[in-house]
């Protein structure tokens, strides 16, 4: 099976969230004025769809979880070079995210996590295989 991946997340401030992820290299798609959702691309097949809470609730059919006390998902994105992992996490931190400690080197995999300004947990990773 092949195809595209779409990660849908609720955010408190759509414009701020788009700016945060654009600083990490996500490419925003055009959106009409007053839109309650925004789509950004990361690579050829990964898409991030950000929704204001009411739009997410309508889309998901469930309430938005409190990211201060629960995780609804941990998103991991692979990058081509190990150095990119640290660079992107540092960029996330300088754009308002929170680092989750130093990188983890497992030999075949190097990864490092962070939380975005809305509390969603992410990691960038580089596989050596």
DSSP file (Angstrom, degrees, kcal/mol; ACC not computed):
  #  RESIDUE AA STRUCTURE BP1 BP2  ACC     N-H-->O    O-->H-N    N-H-->O    O-->H-N    TCO  KAPPA ALPHA  PHI   PSI    X-CA   Y-CA   Z-CA
    1    1 A X              0   0    0      0, 0.0     2,-0.3     0, 0.0     0, 0.0   0.000 360.0 360.0 360.0 138.4    0.0    0.0    0.0
    2    2 A X        +     0   0    0      2,-0.0     2,-0.3     0, 0.0     0, 0.0  -0.959 360.0 107.0-139.5 160.6    1.2    3.5   -0.8
    3    3 A X        -     0   0    0     -2,-0.3     2,-0.2     2,-0.0    42,-0.0  -0.978  61.3 -48.2 160.5-168.9   -0.3    6.9   -0.5
    4    4 A X        -     0   0    0     -2,-0.3     2,-0.4    42,-0.0    42,-0.2  -0.594  40.2-137.1 -95.2 155.3   -0.2   10.1    1.4
    5    5 A X  E     -a   46   0A   0     40,-3.3    42,-2.9    -2,-0.2     2,-0.5  -0.944  13.9-165.1-112.2 133.3   -0.4   10.6    5.2
    6    6 A X  E     -a   47   0A   0     -2,-0.4     2,-0.6    40,-0.2    42,-0.2  -0.975   1.1-165.5-121.5 118.3   -2.6   13.2    6.7
    7    7 A X  E     -a   48   0A   0     40,-3.0    42,-3.4    -2,-0.5     2,-0.5  -0.917   9.0-162.1-103.3 120.7   -2.1   14.2   10.4
    8    8 A X  E     +a   49   0A   0     -2,-0.6     2,-0.3    40,-0.2    42,-0.2  -0.901  15.3 169.9-107.4 128.5   -5.0   16.2   11.8
    9    9 A X  E     -a   50   0A   0     40,-2.5    42,-2.5    -2,-0.5     2,-0.3  -0.988  31.1-123.3-138.1 145.0   -4.5   18.3   15.0
   10   10 A X  E     -a   51   0A   0     -2,-0.3     2,-0.3    40,-0.2    42,-0.2  -0.649  30.4-174.3 -82.7 146.4   -6.4   20.9   16.9
   11   11 A X  E     -a   52   0A   0     40,-2.7    42,-0.6    -2,-0.3     3,-0.2  -0.983  28.4-140.1-139.0 150.4   -4.7   24.2   17.6
   12   12 A X  S    S+     0   0    0     -2,-0.3     2,-0.5     1,-0.3    -1,-0.1   0.875  97.1  29.1 -76.7 -38.0   -5.7   27.3   19.6
   13   13 A X     >  -     0   0    0      1,-0.2     4,-2.4    39,-0.1    -1,-0.3  -0.942  67.2-165.5-129.5 107.0   -4.4   29.9   17.1
   14   14 A X  H  > S+     0   0    0     -2,-0.5     4,-2.5     1,-0.2     5,-0.2   0.914  88.9  47.5 -63.0 -46.4   -4.4   28.9   13.5
   15   15 A X  H  > S+     0   0    0      1,-0.2     4,-2.3     2,-0.2    -1,-0.2   0.915 113.7  47.9 -63.0 -42.7   -2.1   31.6   12.2
   16   16 A X  H  > S+     0   0    0      2,-0.2     4,-2.3     1,-0.2    -1,-0.2   0.896 112.4  49.4 -65.2 -39.6    0.4   31.1   15.0
   17   17 A X  H  X S+     0   0    0     -4,-2.4     4,-2.4     2,-0.2     5,-0.2   0.906 110.2  50.2 -66.8 -41.4    0.4   27.3   14.4
   18   18 A X  H  X S+     0   0    0     -4,-2.5     4,-2.3     1,-0.2    -2,-0.2   0.928 111.8  48.6 -61.5 -43.9    0.9   27.7   10.6
   19   19 A X  H  X S+     0   0    0     -4,-2.3     4,-1.8     2,-0.2    -2,-0.2   0.900 110.1  52.3 -63.1 -40.9    3.8   30.1   11.3
   20   20 A X  H  X S+     0   0    0     -4,-2.3     4,-0.6     1,-0.2    -2,-0.2   0.951 114.3  40.7 -59.9 -51.1    5.4   27.6   13.8
   21   21 A X  H ><>S+     0   0    0     -4,-2.4     5,-2.3     1,-0.2     3,-0.6   0.820 110.3  57.9 -72.8 -29.4    5.3   24.7   11.4
   22   22 A X  H ><5S+     0   0    0     -4,-2.3     3,-1.6    -5,-0.2    -1,-0.2   0.877 101.1  58.0 -63.9 -35.8    6.4   26.9    8.4
   23   23 A X  H 3<5S+     0   0    0     -4,-1.8    -1,-0.2     1,-0.3    -2,-0.2   0.735 103.8  53.6 -65.1 -21.1    9.5   27.7   10.5
   24   24 A X  T <<5S-     0   0    0     -3,-0.6    -1,-0.3    -4,-0.6    -2,-0.2   0.397 130.9 -92.8 -93.0   1.7   10.2   24.0   10.6
   25   25 A X  T < 5S+     0   0    0     -3,-1.6    -3,-0.2     1,-0.4     2,-0.2   0.450  78.0 141.5 102.9   0.4   10.0   23.6    6.8
   26   26 A X      < -     0   0    0     -5,-2.3     2,-0.7    -6,-0.1    -1,-0.4  -0.519  48.1-133.1 -70.8 145.4    6.3   22.7    6.4
   27   27 A X  E     -B   41   0A   0     14,-2.8    14,-2.5    -2,-0.2     2,-0.1  -0.894  15.7-137.7-107.5 112.8    4.9   24.3    3.3
   28   28 A X  E     -B   40   0A   0     -2,-0.7    12,-0.3    12,-0.2     2,-0.2  -0.420  11.8-138.1 -69.6 139.1    1.5   26.0    3.9
   29   29 A X        -     0   0    0     10,-3.0    10,-0.2    -2,-0.1    -1,-0.1  -0.637  36.5 -89.0 -86.8 153.3   -1.2   25.6    1.2
   30   30 A X        -     0   0    0     -2,-0.2     2,-0.3     8,-0.1     9,-0.1  -0.317  49.2-170.4 -58.8 146.2   -3.3   28.6    0.3
   31   31 A X        -     0   0    0      7,-0.1     3,-0.1    -3,-0.1     7,-0.1  -0.996  23.1-109.3-140.4 147.1   -6.4   29.0    2.4
   32   32 A X    >   -     0   0    0     -2,-0.3     3,-1.7     1,-0.1     0, 0.0  -0.343  47.7 -86.6 -71.9 154.9   -9.4   31.3    2.1
   33   33 A X  T 3  S+     0   0    0      1,-0.3    -1,-0.1    -2,-0.0     0, 0.0  -0.326 115.8  22.5 -57.6 140.6   -9.9   34.2    4.6
   34   34 A X  T 3  S+     0   0    0      1,-0.2    -1,-0.3    -3,-0.1    -2,-0.1   0.528  85.1 159.2  80.1   5.7  -11.8   33.0    7.7
   35   35 A X    <   -     0   0    0     -3,-1.7    -1,-0.2     1,-0.1   -21,-0.1  -0.318  35.1-154.8 -62.1 144.2  -10.8   29.4    7.2
   36   36 A X  S    S+     0   0    0     16,-0.1    16,-2.8   -22,-0.0     2,-0.3   0.370  77.9  42.1-100.0   1.7  -11.0   27.3   10.4
   37   37 A X  E     - C   0  51A   0     14,-0.2     2,-0.3    18,-0.1    14,-0.2  -0.964  63.8-163.4-143.0 157.6   -8.4   24.8    9.1
   38   38 A X  E     - C   0  50A   0     12,-2.4    12,-3.0    -2,-0.3     2,-0.4  -0.997   9.0-146.7-144.1 144.6   -5.1   24.9    7.3
   39   39 A X  E     - C   0  49A   0     -2,-0.3   -10,-3.0    10,-0.2     2,-0.3  -0.919  15.0-178.6-114.6 139.7   -3.1   22.3    5.4
   40   40 A X  E     -BC  28  48A   0      8,-2.6     8,-3.1    -2,-0.4     2,-0.3  -0.975  17.2-136.5-132.8 147.4    0.7   22.2    5.2
   41   41 A X  E     -BC  27  47A   0    -14,-2.5   -14,-2.8    -2,-0.3     2,-0.4  -0.791  12.5-172.0-105.2 149.1    3.0   19.7    3.4
   42   42 A X  E  >  - C   0  46A   0      4,-2.9     4,-0.8    -2,-0.3     3,-0.3  -0.878  69.3 -30.9-136.4 101.9    6.2   18.1    4.7
   43   43 A X  T  4 S-     0   0    0     -2,-0.4    -1,-0.2     1,-0.2   -16,-0.1  -0.343 101.3 -53.5  76.4-168.9    7.9   16.2    1.8
   44   44 A X  T  4 S+     0   0    0      1,-0.2    -1,-0.2    -3,-0.1   -40,-0.0   0.760 132.2  22.9 -79.8 -25.5    5.9   14.7   -1.0
   45   45 A X  T  4 S+     0   0    0     -3,-0.3   -40,-3.3   -41,-0.1     2,-0.5   0.397  97.7  89.3-128.3   4.1    3.4   12.5    0.9
   46   46 A X  E  <  -aC   5  42A   0     -4,-0.8    -4,-2.9   -42,-0.2     2,-0.4  -0.915  48.6-178.6-111.1 129.1    3.0   13.9    4.5
   47   47 A X  E     -aC   6  41A   0    -42,-2.9   -40,-3.0    -2,-0.5     2,-0.5  -0.976  15.6-153.9-129.0 138.3    0.4   16.5    5.2
   48   48 A X  E     -aC   7  40A   0     -8,-3.1    -8,-2.6    -2,-0.4     2,-0.6  -0.949   8.7-165.7-110.3 126.4   -0.5   18.3    8.4
   49   49 A X  E     -aC   8  39A   0    -42,-3.4   -40,-2.5    -2,-0.5     2,-0.4  -0.955   6.1-163.3-116.5 115.2   -4.0   19.6    8.7
   50   50 A X  E     -aC   9  38A   0    -12,-3.0   -12,-2.4    -2,-0.6     2,-0.4  -0.808   8.3-172.5-100.2 136.2   -4.5   22.1   11.6
   51   51 A X  E     -aC  10  37A   0    -42,-2.5   -40,-2.7    -2,-0.4   -14,-0.2  -0.972  28.2-117.7-129.4 140.7   -8.0   22.9   12.9
   52   52 A X  E >>  -a   11   0A   0    -16,-2.8     4,-2.5    -2,-0.4     3,-0.5  -0.453  49.2 -99.2 -63.7 153.9   -9.4   25.4   15.3
   53   53 A X  H 3> S+     0   0    0    -42,-0.6     4,-2.8     1,-0.3     5,-0.2   0.851 122.1  48.0 -51.6 -45.5  -11.0   23.4   18.2
   54   54 A X  H 3> S+     0   0    0      1,-0.2     4,-2.1     2,-0.2    -1,-0.3   0.890 113.7  48.2 -64.5 -37.4  -14.6   23.6   17.0
   55   55 A X  H <> S+     0   0    0     -3,-0.5     4,-2.2     2,-0.2    -1,-0.2   0.889 112.2  49.2 -68.9 -38.6  -13.6   22.6   13.5
   56   56 A X  H  X S+     0   0    0     -4,-2.5     4,-3.6     2,-0.2     5,-0.4   0.932 110.4  50.3 -64.8 -45.2  -11.6   19.7   14.9
   57   57 A X  H  X S+     0   0    0     -4,-2.8     4,-2.1    -5,-0.2     5,-0.5   0.911 112.6  46.8 -59.6 -43.2  -14.5   18.5   17.1
   58   58 A X  H  < S+     0   0    0     -4,-2.1    -1,-0.2    -5,-0.2    -2,-0.2   0.896 117.5  43.5 -65.1 -39.4  -16.8   18.6   14.1
   59   59 A X  H  < S+     0   0    0     -4,-2.2    -2,-0.2     1,-0.2    -1,-0.2   0.917 122.6  35.6 -71.0 -45.7  -14.3   16.7   11.9
   60   60 A X  H  < S-     0   0    0     -4,-3.6    -2,-0.2     2,-0.2    -3,-0.2   0.705  95.3-133.6 -85.5 -21.4  -13.3   14.1   14.5
   61   61 A X  S  < S+     0   0    0     -4,-2.1     2,-0.3    -5,-0.4    -3,-0.1   0.740  77.0  83.4  72.3  21.5  -16.6   13.7   16.2
   62   62 A X  S    S-     0   0    0     -5,-0.5    -1,-0.3    -6,-0.3    -2,-0.2  -0.975  85.4 -90.5-150.4 160.3  -14.9   13.9   19.6
   63   63 A X        -     0   0    0     -2,-0.3     2,-0.3     1,-0.1    -9,-0.0  -0.305  47.2 -99.5 -70.2 156.6  -13.8   16.5   22.0
   64   64 A X        -     0   0    0      1,-0.1     2,-0.1   -11,-0.0    -1,-0.1  -0.604  40.9-124.0 -74.5 133.1  -10.2   17.9   21.8
   65   65 A X        -     0   0    0     -2,-0.3     2,-0.9     1,-0.1     7,-0.1  -0.444  21.4-109.6 -78.3 155.3   -8.0   16.3   24.4
   66   66 A X    >>  -     0   0    0      1,-0.2     3,-1.8    -2,-0.1     4,-1.8  -0.763  25.5-160.9 -84.4 106.6   -6.1   18.4   27.0
   67   67 A X  T 34 S+     0   0    0     -2,-0.9    -1,-0.2     1,-0.3    -2,-0.0   0.576  85.3  69.5 -69.8  -7.7   -2.5   18.1   25.9
   68   68 A X  T 34 S+     0   0    0      1,-0.1    -1,-0.3    50,-0.0     3,-0.1   0.734 118.8  18.0 -76.5 -21.8   -1.3   19.2   29.4
   69   69 A X  T <4 S+     0   0    0     -3,-1.8     2,-0.3     1,-0.2    -2,-0.2   0.501 127.6  34.4-125.7  -9.5   -2.6   15.9   30.8
   70   70 A X     <  -     0   0    0     -4,-1.8     2,-0.5    -5,-0.0    -1,-0.2  -0.975  58.9-139.2-147.6 157.3   -2.9   13.5   27.8
   71   71 A X        -     0   0    0     -2,-0.3     3,-0.1     1,-0.1    49,-0.1  -0.984  10.8-177.7-118.2 125.8   -1.4   12.6   24.4
   72   72 A X  S    S-     0   0    0     -2,-0.5     2,-0.3     1,-0.4    -1,-0.1   0.672  75.1  -9.4 -91.0 -19.4   -3.7   11.8   21.5
   73   73 A X        -     0   0    0      2,-0.0    48,-0.7    49,-0.0     2,-0.5  -0.961  51.9-141.9-168.4 153.0   -0.7   11.0   19.2
   74   74 A X  E     -d  121   0B   0     -2,-0.3     2,-0.5    -3,-0.1    48,-0.2  -0.992  25.4-154.3-121.6 121.6    3.0   11.3   19.0
   75   75 A X  E     -d  122   0B   0     46,-2.2    48,-2.0    -2,-0.5     2,-0.5  -0.846   9.0-169.3-101.7 125.5    4.1   12.2   15.4
   76   76 A X  E     -d  123   0B   0     -2,-0.5     2,-0.4    46,-0.2    48,-0.2  -0.957   1.4-169.2-114.3 130.7    7.6   11.2   14.2
   77   77 A X  E     -d  124   0B   0     46,-2.8    48,-2.3    -2,-0.5     2,-0.2  -0.969  14.5-137.2-121.0 131.3    9.0   12.5   11.0
   78   78 A X  E     -d  125   0B   0     -2,-0.4     2,-0.3    46,-0.2    48,-0.2  -0.605  17.0-165.5 -88.2 148.4   12.1   11.2    9.3
   79   79 A X        -     0   0    0     46,-2.4    48,-0.4    -2,-0.2     6,-0.1  -0.864  27.5-119.0-127.5 163.3   14.8   13.4    7.8
   80   80 A X  S    S+     0   0    0     -2,-0.3     2,-0.4    46,-0.1    -1,-0.1   0.800  92.3  40.2 -76.3 -30.8   17.6   12.7    5.5
   81   81 A X  S >> S-     0   0    0      1,-0.1     3,-1.0    44,-0.1     4,-0.7  -0.945  72.1-131.9-126.7 143.6   20.6   13.7    7.7
   82   82 A X  H >> S+     0   0    0     -2,-0.4     3,-1.3     1,-0.3     4,-0.8   0.878 106.6  61.0 -55.5 -41.9   21.3   13.2   11.4
   83   83 A X  H 3> S+     0   0    0      1,-0.3     4,-2.2     2,-0.2    -1,-0.3   0.813  94.1  64.7 -59.1 -29.9   22.2   16.9   11.8
   84   84 A X  H <> S+     0   0    0     -3,-1.0     4,-3.0     1,-0.2     5,-0.3   0.834  91.7  64.4 -63.0 -32.0   18.7   17.9   10.6
   85   85 A X  H <X S+     0   0    0     -3,-1.3     4,-2.0    -4,-0.7    -1,-0.2   0.966 109.6  35.8 -56.5 -56.2   17.2   16.3   13.7
   86   86 A X  H  X S+     0   0    0     -4,-0.8     4,-2.6     1,-0.2     5,-0.2   0.892 116.8  54.1 -66.6 -39.9   18.9   18.7   16.1
   87   87 A X  H  X S+     0   0    0     -4,-2.2     4,-2.1     1,-0.2    -1,-0.2   0.929 111.3  44.9 -59.7 -45.8   18.6   21.7   13.8
   88   88 A X  H  X S+     0   0    0     -4,-3.0     4,-2.3     2,-0.2    -1,-0.2   0.879 113.0  49.6 -70.1 -37.7   14.9   21.2   13.4
   89   89 A X  H  X S+     0   0    0     -4,-2.0     4,-2.4    -5,-0.3    -1,-0.2   0.918 111.6  49.2 -67.3 -41.2   14.3   20.7   17.1
   90   90 A X  H  X S+     0   0    0     -4,-2.6     4,-2.5     1,-0.2    -2,-0.2   0.884 110.9  50.7 -62.8 -37.3   16.3   23.8   18.0
   91   91 A X  H  X S+     0   0    0     -4,-2.1     4,-1.0    -5,-0.2    -2,-0.2   0.897 108.6  52.3 -65.9 -39.4   14.3   25.7   15.4
   92   92 A X  H  <>S+     0   0    0     -4,-2.3     5,-3.1     1,-0.2     3,-0.4   0.922 110.8  47.8 -60.3 -44.0   11.1   24.3   17.0
   93   93 A X  H ><5S+     0   0    0     -4,-2.4     3,-1.5     1,-0.2    -2,-0.2   0.918 110.7  50.0 -64.5 -44.1   12.3   25.6   20.4
   94   94 A X  H 3<5S+     0   0    0     -4,-2.5    -1,-0.2     1,-0.3    -2,-0.2   0.678 109.6  53.9 -70.0 -14.8   13.2   29.0   19.0
   95   95 A X  T 3<5S-     0   0    0     -4,-1.0    -1,-0.3    -3,-0.4    -2,-0.2   0.347 135.5 -79.6 -99.9   4.8    9.8   29.2   17.4
   96   96 A X  T < 5S+     0   0    0     -3,-1.5    -3,-0.2     1,-0.3    -2,-0.1   0.435  91.4 120.4 116.2   0.6    7.9   28.6   20.7
   97   97 A X      < -     0   0    0     -5,-3.1     2,-0.4    -6,-0.2    -1,-0.3  -0.262  57.5-120.8 -85.8 179.5    8.1   24.8   21.1
   98   98 A X  E     -E  115   0B   0     17,-2.4    17,-2.6    -2,-0.1     2,-0.1  -0.988  18.4-131.5-127.2 124.1    9.6   22.9   24.0
   99   99 A X  E     -E  114   0B   0     -2,-0.4    15,-0.3    15,-0.2     3,-0.1  -0.422   7.7-145.2 -70.5 148.4   12.5   20.3   23.7
  100  100 A X        -     0   0    0     13,-2.5    13,-0.2     1,-0.4     2,-0.1  -0.264  58.6 -74.9-108.7  43.8   12.0   17.0   25.4
  101  101 A X  S    S-     0   0    0     11,-0.1    -1,-0.4    12,-0.1    12,-0.1  -0.407  76.7 -31.0  98.4-174.2   15.6   16.4   26.3
  102  102 A X  S    S-     0   0    0      1,-0.2    11,-0.3    -2,-0.1     9,-0.0  -0.217  76.9 -80.8 -74.5 169.1   18.7   15.5   24.4
  103  103 A X        -     0   0    0      9,-0.1     2,-0.5     1,-0.1     9,-0.2  -0.275  38.2-129.2 -66.1 156.2   18.7   13.3   21.3
  104  104 A X  E     -F  111   0B   0      7,-3.6     7,-2.1    -3,-0.1     2,-0.7  -0.951  16.3-161.6-110.2 122.2   18.5    9.5   21.6
  105  105 A X  E     +F  110   0B   0     -2,-0.5     5,-0.2     5,-0.2     3,-0.0  -0.904  18.0 168.6-106.2 110.2   21.1    7.5   19.7
  106  106 A X        -     0   0    0      3,-3.3     2,-1.4    -2,-0.7     4,-0.1   0.218  53.3-113.9-102.3  12.2   20.1    3.9   19.3
  107  107 A X  S    S+     0   0    0      2,-0.4     3,-0.1     1,-0.2    -1,-0.1  -0.469 113.3  42.6  88.7 -64.2   22.8    3.1   16.7
  108  108 A X  S    S+     0   0    0     -2,-1.4    20,-2.7     1,-0.2    21,-0.5   0.562 123.6  36.7 -87.0 -10.8   20.4    2.5   13.8
  109  109 A X  E     - G   0 127B   0     18,-0.2    -3,-3.3    19,-0.1     2,-0.4  -0.997  58.1-167.7-147.8 134.6   18.2    5.5   14.7
  110  110 A X  E     +FG 105 126B   0     16,-2.4    16,-2.9    -2,-0.3     2,-0.3  -0.995  23.9 164.5-121.0 129.8   18.8    9.0   16.1
  111  111 A X  E     -FG 104 125B   0     -7,-2.1    -7,-3.6    -2,-0.4     2,-0.3  -0.974  20.1-170.6-145.0 158.0   15.8   10.9   17.3
  112  112 A X  E     - G   0 124B   0     12,-2.0    12,-2.2    -2,-0.3     2,-0.2  -0.979  15.8-145.2-150.3 135.9   14.8   13.9   19.4
  113  113 A X  E     + G   0 123B   0     -2,-0.3   -13,-2.5   -11,-0.3     2,-0.3  -0.609  18.2 167.9-106.3 162.2   11.4   15.0   20.6
  114  114 A X  E     -EG  99 122B   0      8,-2.3     8,-3.1   -15,-0.3     2,-0.4  -0.967  28.8-123.4-156.6 165.1    9.6   18.3   21.2
  115  115 A X  E     -EG  98 121B   0    -17,-2.6   -17,-2.4    -2,-0.3     6,-0.2  -0.957  25.8-132.0-113.9 137.4    6.2   19.7   22.0
  116  116 A X    >   -     0   0    0      4,-2.3     3,-2.5    -2,-0.4   -20,-0.1  -0.260  40.9 -88.7 -76.1 173.3    4.6   22.3   19.7
  117  117 A X  T 3  S+     0   0    0      1,-0.3    -1,-0.1     2,-0.1   -20,-0.0   0.723 130.0  54.8 -60.0 -20.0    3.0   25.4   21.3
  118  118 A X  T 3  S-     0   0    0      2,-0.1    -1,-0.3  -101,-0.0   -51,-0.3   0.388 121.3-106.9 -92.3   3.6   -0.3   23.5   21.5
  119  119 A X    <   +     0   0    0     -3,-2.5     2,-0.2     1,-0.3    -2,-0.1   0.480  68.8 146.3  89.3   2.9    1.3   20.7   23.5
  120  120 A X        -     0   0    0    -49,-0.1    -4,-2.3     1,-0.1     2,-0.4  -0.546  47.8-124.3 -74.0 138.5    1.3   18.0   20.7
  121  121 A X  E     +dG  74 115B   0    -48,-0.7   -46,-2.2    -2,-0.2     2,-0.3  -0.710  36.4 168.9 -92.5 133.6    4.3   15.7   20.9
  122  122 A X  E     -dG  75 114B   0     -8,-3.1    -8,-2.3    -2,-0.4     2,-0.3  -0.864  14.7-165.5-131.9 161.8    6.6   15.4   17.9
  123  123 A X  E     -dG  76 113B   0    -48,-2.0   -46,-2.8    -2,-0.3     2,-0.4  -0.978  12.3-147.2-147.6 146.7   10.0   13.9   17.1
  124  124 A X  E     -dG  77 112B   0    -12,-2.2   -12,-2.0    -2,-0.3     2,-0.3  -0.901  28.0-175.9-103.5 142.3   12.4   14.2   14.2
  125  125 A X  E     -dG  78 111B   0    -48,-2.3   -46,-2.4    -2,-0.4     2,-0.4  -0.981  22.0-156.9-142.2 152.4   14.4   11.0   13.5
  126  126 A X  E     - G   0 110B   0    -16,-2.9   -16,-2.4    -2,-0.3     2,-0.4  -0.989  12.1-155.6-129.8 122.7   17.1    9.8   11.2
  127  127 A X  E     - G   0 109B   0     -2,-0.4   -18,-0.2   -48,-0.4   -19,-0.1  -0.792   7.7-152.0 -95.7 139.3   17.5    6.1   10.4
  128  128 A X              0   0    0    -20,-2.7   -19,-0.1    -2,-0.4    -1,-0.1   0.518 360.0 360.0 -88.8  -5.0   21.0    4.9    9.4
  129  129 A X              0   0    0    -21,-0.5    -1,-0.2     0, 0.0   -20,-0.1   0.481 360.0 360.0 -84.0 360.0   19.7    2.0    7.2
